[in-house]
Amino acid sequence: MTTQWGDSAPETEAERNDGRHRVHRLLAAFLAAIPFAAVLNVLQEWIGNGFTRSETGLLAGVLMLLAFVVYATMSMSSDTAREGAANRAALQDLREHLDESFNEFRDRTAASITYLPARRGPEAHHLQQAKTLYRKAGDVIDKAQEGDEILAVNSFVEVFHQHSDPAVERLQEEYLRRIENRFLHGVAYYRLIQLPSLELLDQPSVFLSDSVEPSYLRHYRRIIGLKADAPGQGVSLDAVIAKYPMSFVVVRRKNNGRSTGGTVILQVNEHIPVNGRVESAHFQLTGIHIIEDSKGHVVNHYLDWFRELQHGQRSLTQDDLRSRDDQ
Protein backbone atom coordinates (compact mmCIF):
# COMPACT_ATOMS: atom_id res chain seq x y z
CA MET A 1 0.00 0.00 0.00
CA THR A 2 1.40 3.36 -1.03
CA THR A 3 0.69 6.41 1.09
CA GLN A 4 1.00 9.87 -0.47
CA TRP A 5 2.38 12.44 1.94
CA GLY A 6 1.26 15.85 0.62
CA ASP A 7 0.72 17.25 -2.88
CA SER A 8 3.79 17.75 -5.03
CA ALA A 9 1.96 19.78 -7.76
CA PRO A 10 3.44 23.25 -8.57
CA GLU A 11 2.01 26.27 -6.80
CA THR A 12 -0.85 27.78 -8.82
CA GLU A 13 -1.17 31.43 -9.82
CA ALA A 14 -4.23 31.77 -7.60
CA GLU A 15 -2.22 30.58 -4.60
CA ARG A 16 0.56 33.10 -5.34
CA ASN A 17 -1.97 35.95 -5.69
CA ASP A 18 -3.65 34.95 -2.45
CA GLY A 19 -0.29 35.07 -0.69
CA ARG A 20 0.44 38.57 -2.08
CA HIS A 21 -2.98 39.81 -0.92
CA ARG A 22 -2.27 38.62 2.62
CA VAL A 23 1.06 40.45 2.64
CA HIS A 24 -0.61 43.66 1.41
CA ARG A 25 -3.22 43.48 4.13
CA LEU A 26 -0.58 42.99 6.79
CA LEU A 27 1.36 45.99 5.49
CA ALA A 28 -1.79 48.12 5.48
CA ALA A 29 -2.51 47.12 9.05
CA PHE A 30 1.01 48.09 10.10
CA LEU A 31 0.80 51.53 8.41
CA ALA A 32 -2.61 52.16 9.87
CA ALA A 33 -1.25 51.62 13.36
CA ILE A 34 0.95 54.73 12.98
CA PRO A 35 -1.85 57.32 12.85
CA PHE A 36 -3.78 55.45 15.51
CA ALA A 37 -1.84 57.37 18.14
CA ALA A 38 -3.08 60.59 16.53
CA VAL A 39 -6.65 59.60 17.29
CA LEU A 40 -5.91 59.61 20.97
CA ASN A 41 -4.35 63.07 20.75
CA VAL A 42 -7.30 64.45 18.75
CA LEU A 43 -9.78 63.07 21.27
CA GLN A 44 -7.83 64.68 24.07
CA GLU A 45 -7.84 68.05 22.25
CA TRP A 46 -11.56 67.71 21.41
CA ILE A 47 -12.46 67.11 25.00
CA GLY A 48 -10.59 70.22 26.01
CA ASN A 49 -11.09 72.72 23.11
CA GLY A 50 -13.54 71.28 20.56
CA PHE A 51 -12.80 70.50 16.88
CA THR A 52 -11.16 72.74 14.28
CA ARG A 53 -11.72 72.12 10.54
CA SER A 54 -8.25 70.61 10.13
CA GLU A 55 -8.79 68.33 13.10
CA THR A 56 -12.12 67.19 11.66
CA GLY A 57 -10.44 66.20 8.40
CA LEU A 58 -7.67 64.44 10.27
CA LEU A 59 -10.15 62.50 12.37
CA ALA A 60 -12.11 61.46 9.30
CA GLY A 61 -8.95 60.17 7.61
CA VAL A 62 -7.87 58.25 10.65
CA LEU A 63 -11.30 56.65 11.04
CA MET A 64 -11.16 55.50 7.42
CA LEU A 65 -7.78 53.90 8.05
CA LEU A 66 -9.12 52.20 11.14
CA ALA A 67 -12.06 50.86 9.14
CA PHE A 68 -9.59 49.41 6.66
CA VAL A 69 -7.65 47.78 9.53
CA VAL A 70 -10.86 46.12 10.73
CA TYR A 71 -11.56 44.92 7.19
CA ALA A 72 -8.04 43.54 6.79
CA THR A 73 -8.20 41.81 10.15
CA MET A 74 -11.56 40.21 9.35
CA SER A 75 -10.22 39.01 6.00
CA MET A 76 -7.16 37.55 7.67
CA SER A 77 -9.35 35.80 10.25
CA SER A 78 -11.37 34.30 7.43
CA ASP A 79 -8.17 33.13 5.74
CA THR A 80 -6.92 31.66 9.02
CA ALA A 81 -10.20 29.80 9.52
CA ARG A 82 -9.99 28.35 6.02
CA GLU A 83 -6.37 27.33 6.54
CA GLY A 84 -7.28 25.77 9.90
CA ALA A 85 -10.04 23.75 8.28
CA ALA A 86 -7.61 22.62 5.57
CA ASN A 87 -5.06 21.57 8.20
CA ARG A 88 -7.68 19.64 10.14
CA ALA A 89 -8.75 17.90 6.97
CA ALA A 90 -5.13 16.98 6.21
CA LEU A 91 -4.62 15.60 9.72
CA GLN A 92 -7.81 13.58 9.45
CA ASP A 93 -6.60 12.18 6.13
CA LEU A 94 -3.27 11.25 7.72
CA ARG A 95 -5.04 9.55 10.61
CA GLU A 96 -7.14 7.53 8.20
CA HIS A 97 -3.99 6.42 6.37
CA LEU A 98 -2.40 5.35 9.68
CA ASP A 99 -5.55 3.48 10.70
CA GLU A 100 -5.48 1.68 7.36
CA SER A 101 -1.84 0.71 7.92
CA PHE A 102 -2.50 -0.66 11.40
CA ASN A 103 -5.58 -2.49 10.18
CA GLU A 104 -3.56 -4.01 7.36
CA PHE A 105 -0.92 -5.18 9.87
CA ARG A 106 -3.62 -6.68 12.08
CA ASP A 107 -5.37 -8.38 9.18
CA ARG A 108 -2.19 -9.84 7.73
CA THR A 109 -0.67 -11.05 11.01
CA ALA A 110 -3.87 -11.48 13.05
CA ALA A 111 -1.83 -10.11 15.97
CA SER A 112 -2.55 -7.59 18.71
CA ILE A 113 -0.37 -6.23 21.52
CA THR A 114 -1.51 -5.05 24.95
CA TYR A 115 0.80 -3.52 27.56
CA LEU A 116 -0.01 -3.80 31.26
CA PRO A 117 2.14 -1.80 33.71
CA ALA A 118 3.14 -3.08 37.13
CA ARG A 119 4.52 0.11 38.65
CA ARG A 120 3.56 3.19 36.65
CA GLY A 121 2.89 6.52 38.33
CA PRO A 122 2.40 7.00 42.09
CA GLU A 123 3.27 4.06 44.32
CA ALA A 124 -0.30 4.03 45.65
CA HIS A 125 -1.44 2.77 42.22
CA HIS A 126 1.06 -0.09 41.95
CA LEU A 127 -0.96 -2.70 43.82
CA GLN A 128 -4.03 -2.16 41.66
CA GLN A 129 -1.82 -2.34 38.55
CA ALA A 130 -0.34 -5.62 39.82
CA LYS A 131 -3.83 -7.02 40.38
CA THR A 132 -4.81 -6.17 36.81
CA LEU A 133 -1.55 -7.53 35.41
CA TYR A 134 -1.74 -10.93 37.12
CA ARG A 135 -5.47 -11.26 36.43
CA LYS A 136 -5.01 -10.60 32.70
CA ALA A 137 -2.02 -12.94 32.53
CA GLY A 138 -4.08 -15.61 34.29
CA ASP A 139 -6.91 -15.10 31.80
CA VAL A 140 -4.45 -15.93 29.00
CA ILE A 141 -3.44 -19.12 30.81
CA ASP A 142 -7.06 -20.16 31.32
CA LYS A 143 -7.65 -20.10 27.55
CA ALA A 144 -5.33 -23.07 27.10
CA GLN A 145 -7.32 -26.19 26.27
CA GLU A 146 -6.51 -29.88 26.39
CA GLY A 147 -3.72 -30.62 23.93
CA ASP A 148 -2.29 -27.09 24.07
CA GLU A 149 1.12 -26.27 25.55
CA ILE A 150 2.42 -23.71 28.03
CA LEU A 151 6.11 -22.98 27.58
CA ALA A 152 7.83 -20.65 30.05
CA VAL A 153 11.32 -19.18 30.28
CA ASN A 154 12.87 -17.44 33.30
CA SER A 155 16.28 -15.89 33.69
CA PHE A 156 18.13 -15.96 37.01
CA VAL A 157 21.33 -14.42 35.73
CA GLU A 158 19.98 -11.00 36.66
CA VAL A 159 19.42 -10.28 40.34
CA PHE A 160 15.74 -9.54 40.91
CA HIS A 161 14.23 -7.54 43.70
CA GLN A 162 12.35 -9.80 46.10
CA HIS A 163 8.79 -8.63 46.81
CA SER A 164 8.09 -7.98 50.47
CA ASP A 165 4.41 -7.17 49.91
CA PRO A 166 2.24 -10.14 50.94
CA ALA A 167 -0.53 -8.90 48.62
CA VAL A 168 1.75 -9.15 45.56
CA GLU A 169 2.94 -12.58 46.67
CA ARG A 170 -0.68 -13.76 46.85
CA LEU A 171 -1.29 -12.46 43.32
CA GLN A 172 1.72 -14.42 42.07
CA GLU A 173 0.53 -17.53 43.88
CA GLU A 174 -2.95 -17.30 42.32
CA TYR A 175 -1.46 -16.86 38.83
CA LEU A 176 0.85 -19.86 39.22
CA ARG A 177 -1.99 -22.01 40.56
CA ARG A 178 -3.91 -21.27 37.36
CA ILE A 179 -0.99 -22.72 35.37
CA GLU A 180 -1.02 -25.87 37.50
CA ASN A 181 -4.76 -26.16 37.03
CA ARG A 182 -4.34 -26.17 33.24
CA PHE A 183 -1.85 -29.03 33.52
CA LEU A 184 -4.44 -31.02 35.46
CA HIS A 185 -6.83 -30.44 32.52
CA GLY A 186 -4.54 -31.90 29.86
CA VAL A 187 -2.33 -28.92 28.99
CA ALA A 188 1.40 -29.69 28.71
CA TYR A 189 3.67 -27.43 30.76
CA TYR A 190 7.39 -26.94 30.17
CA ARG A 191 9.52 -24.37 32.00
CA LEU A 192 13.18 -23.46 31.48
CA ILE A 193 15.31 -21.62 34.03
CA GLN A 194 18.36 -19.84 32.63
CA LEU A 195 21.48 -19.93 34.81
CA PRO A 196 24.99 -18.55 34.26
CA SER A 197 26.33 -22.09 34.56
CA LEU A 198 24.79 -25.49 35.25
CA GLU A 199 27.76 -26.25 37.49
CA LEU A 200 26.24 -23.92 40.07
CA LEU A 201 23.75 -26.66 40.87
CA ASP A 202 26.61 -28.92 42.03
CA GLN A 203 28.08 -26.40 44.45
CA PRO A 204 26.85 -27.04 48.02
CA SER A 205 27.40 -23.40 48.97
CA VAL A 206 25.16 -22.08 46.17
CA PHE A 207 21.41 -21.98 46.74
CA LEU A 208 19.23 -21.39 43.71
CA SER A 209 16.38 -20.68 46.10
CA ASP A 210 18.09 -17.42 47.11
CA SER A 211 17.26 -16.01 43.66
CA VAL A 212 13.66 -17.24 43.49
CA GLU A 213 10.71 -15.46 45.00
CA PRO A 214 8.85 -17.60 47.57
CA SER A 215 5.70 -18.05 45.48
CA TYR A 216 7.73 -19.23 42.48
CA LEU A 217 9.90 -21.49 44.64
CA ARG A 218 6.80 -23.25 45.95
CA HIS A 219 5.47 -23.52 42.39
CA TYR A 220 8.71 -25.07 41.13
CA ARG A 221 8.65 -27.63 43.91
CA ARG A 222 5.05 -28.53 43.12
CA ILE A 223 5.91 -28.95 39.42
CA ILE A 224 8.67 -31.41 40.31
CA GLY A 225 6.13 -33.25 42.46
CA LEU A 226 3.60 -33.36 39.60
CA LYS A 227 6.26 -34.79 37.30
CA ALA A 228 7.04 -37.53 39.81
CA ASP A 229 3.35 -38.35 40.29
CA ALA A 230 2.56 -38.42 36.55
CA PRO A 231 5.59 -39.81 34.70
CA GLY A 232 5.36 -39.57 30.96
CA GLN A 233 2.94 -36.65 30.98
CA GLY A 234 3.88 -33.28 29.51
CA VAL A 235 5.49 -31.44 32.40
CA SER A 236 9.10 -30.47 33.08
CA LEU A 237 11.26 -27.99 34.98
CA ASP A 238 14.75 -27.75 33.48
CA ALA A 239 17.83 -25.60 33.99
CA VAL A 240 19.67 -24.34 30.91
CA ILE A 241 22.68 -22.18 30.18
CA ALA A 242 21.58 -18.57 29.87
CA LYS A 243 21.38 -17.02 26.43
CA TYR A 244 18.50 -14.52 26.40
CA PRO A 245 18.13 -11.97 29.23
CA MET A 246 14.38 -12.20 29.15
CA SER A 247 11.42 -14.02 30.65
CA PHE A 248 8.32 -15.04 28.72
CA VAL A 249 5.41 -17.47 28.60
CA VAL A 250 3.94 -18.91 25.41
CA VAL A 251 0.49 -20.46 25.32
CA ARG A 252 0.73 -22.55 22.16
CA ARG A 253 -2.57 -23.55 20.65
CA LYS A 254 -2.85 -26.82 18.83
CA ASN A 255 -5.47 -28.29 16.53
CA ASN A 256 -5.12 -32.03 15.97
CA GLY A 257 -1.50 -31.78 17.02
CA ARG A 258 -0.68 -28.90 14.68
CA SER A 259 0.34 -25.48 15.97
CA THR A 260 -2.23 -22.78 15.25
CA GLY A 261 -0.62 -19.75 16.85
CA GLY A 262 -1.18 -18.65 20.41
CA THR A 263 -0.36 -15.94 22.93
CA VAL A 264 2.92 -14.59 24.33
CA ILE A 265 3.28 -13.00 27.77
CA LEU A 266 6.53 -11.05 27.60
CA GLN A 267 7.92 -9.72 30.86
CA VAL A 268 9.41 -6.22 30.80
CA ASN A 269 12.02 -5.55 33.49
CA GLU A 270 13.46 -2.36 34.90
CA HIS A 271 17.05 -1.90 36.00
CA ILE A 272 17.14 -0.18 39.39
CA PRO A 273 20.49 1.01 40.84
CA VAL A 274 20.68 0.85 44.63
CA ASN A 275 22.17 3.95 46.26
CA GLY A 276 23.61 4.88 42.88
CA ARG A 277 25.92 1.84 42.86
CA VAL A 278 25.89 -0.35 39.75
CA GLU A 279 27.27 -3.37 41.57
CA SER A 280 24.28 -3.40 43.91
CA ALA A 281 21.66 -2.87 41.20
CA HIS A 282 18.73 -5.21 40.76
CA PHE A 283 15.91 -5.84 38.31
CA GLN A 284 12.23 -5.43 38.93
CA LEU A 285 9.11 -6.26 36.96
CA THR A 286 7.78 -3.08 35.37
CA GLY A 287 5.07 -4.58 33.13
CA ILE A 288 4.12 -7.22 30.59
CA HIS A 289 3.19 -7.31 26.93
CA ILE A 290 0.39 -9.69 25.96
CA ILE A 291 0.76 -10.57 22.28
CA GLU A 292 -2.23 -12.34 20.73
CA ASP A 293 -1.11 -14.11 17.56
CA SER A 294 -3.62 -16.49 15.99
CA LYS A 295 -1.48 -17.15 12.89
CA GLY A 296 1.78 -17.81 14.74
CA HIS A 297 3.95 -15.20 12.99
CA VAL A 298 5.21 -13.88 16.35
CA VAL A 299 4.74 -17.00 18.47
CA ASN A 300 7.03 -19.02 16.21
CA HIS A 301 10.00 -16.78 17.05
CA TYR A 302 9.54 -17.46 20.76
CA LEU A 303 9.19 -21.16 20.10
CA ASP A 304 12.49 -21.10 18.22
CA TRP A 305 14.20 -19.37 21.18
CA PHE A 306 12.72 -21.95 23.55
CA ARG A 307 14.10 -24.80 21.42
CA GLU A 308 17.54 -23.16 21.26
CA LEU A 309 17.65 -22.90 25.04
CA GLN A 310 16.70 -26.56 25.46
CA HIS A 311 20.07 -27.80 24.17
CA GLY A 312 22.03 -29.20 27.12
CA GLN A 313 19.13 -28.86 29.54
CA ARG A 314 19.24 -30.44 32.97
CA SER A 315 16.15 -31.51 34.88
CA LEU A 316 15.85 -29.85 38.27
CA THR A 317 15.28 -31.85 41.43
CA GLN A 318 13.98 -30.99 44.86
CA ASP A 319 17.58 -30.97 46.08
CA ASP A 320 18.46 -28.31 43.49
CA LEU A 321 15.77 -26.13 45.05
CA ARG A 322 16.88 -26.64 48.64
CA SER A 323 16.97 -23.59 50.88
CA ARG A 324 19.39 -22.54 53.58
CA ASP A 325 16.77 -23.32 56.18
CA ASP A 326 16.88 -26.97 55.13
CA GLN A 327 20.50 -27.33 56.26
N, C-alpha and C positions, 0 to 999 in steps of 0.2 A: 504494500500500500504506500503510495506516494503522497506526502503532505506538502502543500505549497505554503510557504511562509512569506506572505506579503505579495504585492503586485509589482512586477518588474517593468511594467509598461512605462514609456517616457511620459514626463510631466506634460499635461495638455496646456494649450494657450489659456483656457478658462481658469485653470488652477494658478497660472502665473499672474493673470490679471487680478484674481481674487487676492493673491498675496500682496500685490502692489496697492490695492485699495485699502487693505488693513494697515499697511505702513503709512499711507496718507492720512488715515483717520487718527492714528497714533500721533503723528506729527502735528495735526491740527489741534488735538487735545493738549499737547505740550505747549503750543504757542498761545492757546486760549488761556492757559493758566497764568500767563504773564500779566495780562490786564485784569485778572481777577482781583489782584490786590487793590487796583484802582477803584473798584466797586466799593470796597470798604471805606476808602478815603472819601469818596463822593457821598456815601451815606452819612459819614460823620459830618461833613460840611453841610449837607442838607438839613440835618437835625439842628445844626447851630444857626445857619444863615439863609436857608432856602436855596432854590436852584437858580443858576444863571442860564442863559441860552446855551453857552458853550458846554456847561456841565450837563444840560439835558441831552445834547447831542452825544456827549461822551458816554452817558449812561445808556442811551439807546444802542450805541455800538457795542458796548460791553455785554448788554443783555442778549444781543444777537449772537455774539461769540459764545456766550454761555449756552444758548439754545443749541448751537452747533455741537458743543461738547456733549450735551445730553444725547443728541442724535447719534454722535459717533460712539458714545458709550453703549447705547442701546443696540446699535448695530454689531458692536464687538461682542456683547453678551449673547446676541443671537448666533453669531459665528461660533462662540465658545460652546454654546449649547449643541449646535450641530456637530461640532468636532467631538464633544463628549459622547454624543449618541453614536457617532461613527466608531469611536474607541471602544465603547461598550459592545457594539456589534462585533468588532474584531476580536475582542476577548472572548465573547460567547462562541464565536466560530472556532477559536483556538481550543477552548474547553471541549467543544464537541469533537474536534480532531483527537484530543488526548483521550477522551472517553472511548472513542472508536478504537484507539490503539490498545488501551487496557482491555477492552472487550474482546479484541482479536487475540490478545495474549491468553485471556481466560478461556476463550473458545478453543484455541489450538492446543493448549496444555491441560485444560480442565483443572487448573490449579488455583488455589487462593491462599493468601498468607494473612495470619492474624497475629498481632503482637500483644502480649499480656505482661505488663510491668510487675515487678515484685517490690520495688522500693523507689517509686517515683514521687517527687514532691515531699511535703512535710511527713515526718516520721509517724505522725498520728494516722496517716492513711495507709501505711505499709501493711498492717495486719489485714485490712479489708482487701487490699490488692493481692496478698498471699492467698486469702480464701478463694478469691475469684480464679487465680492462677491454678491452684491445685484442683479446684472443682472442674474447670474447663479441661485440664489435662486428664483428669479421671474420666470425664465424658468421652474423650477420645478412646481411652482404654476400653470402656464399656461397649464400644461399637464393634470390637473384635468378636467374631463369631467362630464357632467350631471349625477347625481346619485352618484358621488364620494363624499368623505368627506375630509375636512381640519380640523385637530385637533391641536390646539396650546396650549403650556404651557409656562407661564412666571413665574419668581420668583422675588418678590420685597422684600424679606427678606434681600438680599444683597444690599448694597448701590452702585449704578452704577454711573459712571462718565457721566455727561450730555455733549453731543456734543455741541460745540460752533461753529462748522464749518457749515455754511449754505449749502455748497455743499453736505455734508454727510446727513444733514437733508432732502434735496431734494431726495437723493437716497432712504432713508427710506420711504419717502412719496410715491414715485413711486412704490416701492415694495408692500407697504400696499394697494395701490389702485388696484394692480393686484389681490390681495386676494378678495377685494370687488367685482371686476369685475367677478370673478369666481362664487361668490354667486349669482350674477344677472343672471348667465347662468346655474343655477340649481345645483350648488355644495353646499352642506351643510357646515357650518362653525361654529365650536365650539372652544371657547378659555377660558382657565382657568388661573386665576391670583393667585399665591400663596402668602399668607400674614402670618405674624407671628400669628395673631389672627384676627378673623372676628369681634371682638368687636371694633377694631380700626375704623371700618366704622361708629360706633355710637358715636364716640368722636368728638364733634364740633371743637376741636382744632387740630385735625389730618387731614391732607390733602393728600390723596393718590396721587393727581396730582403732589405733590412735588417730588415723586419718579419716575415719568413717563416722558420720553422724549416728547417734544411737538408734534412730528409727530405721536407717538403712542397714545398720549392723544386725539388728533383729531380723530384718527382711532377708538379708543374705543367709543368715543361719537357718531361717525357715525354708528357703529355697533348697539348701543342701539337704534338709530333712525331707522335703517333697521328692527330691531326686532319689533318695535312699528308699523311700516308701513306694515309689512307682518307677522301678527300673525299666528302661526302654522307652519311656514316654518322653515327649519333647520338652525337656527342661534342663538347663545347665547354668553354672556360674563358674566362669573361667577367668584366669589372669593371663594377660598378654603383655608383650613389650610395647611400651607407649610409642605412638606414632602421630596421633592427632590430638592436639590440646583442646578437646571439645567433648561434650557429653550430649547424647541424643537418644531418642527412643523412636523406633519405627514400628508402626502397626501395619503389617503387610497383609493385604487382603488376598484371598485365594478363591478361585472358582474352579472346582474339579481339579485341584492341585496346581493350577496355573496362576501365576501372579497377575493381579488386576489392579495394581496401584496400591494406594494406602495413604497413611498420614504420618508426618514427621513432627516430633516434638523436639525442637532444638533449643538447648539451654544457652542463654547468654550470660556470661560472667563479667564481673567488674573487678578490676585490679585496685586494691585499696592499700596504700602505704600506711604503716603504723608508725606514728610519731615522726613521719618524714623519712624513715629509714627503709631503703629498698630491701635489705636483707630480712626485715621482719614483716614484709608485705604479705597479704593473703588475698584470696579470691572470695567473691561472694556472688550468689545468684542475684542478678538484676532483672531478669525477665525470661520469657520463652517466646519462640515463634512456633505457631501451629501451622503447618503447611499441609493443606488438603490437596491430594494429587491423585485423582481417579485413574489417570492414564499411565502413571508410573514414571513420567519424564524426570521428576526430581527424586522420587523415592529410590530409583535404581542407582543413583549416585551414592546414596547412603548405604545401600545394600552392598555395593562394591567395596566401600570403605570397611564395612563390617567383615567382609570375607578376607580382605587384606590383613586385618588385625588378627584374624583367627589362626594364622600360620604360627606354629610353635606355641599354641595355647596350653595352659596347664589348669586342670580342674582344681578348684579350691575345696578345701576340707574344713571341718569345724576347727581343727587345730590351727589352720592358717588364720582363722578369725579369732583366735584366743585374745583375751584382754589381760592387762596387767593384774587385774583383780583375781584372775584365775590361778596366779602363781602361788 
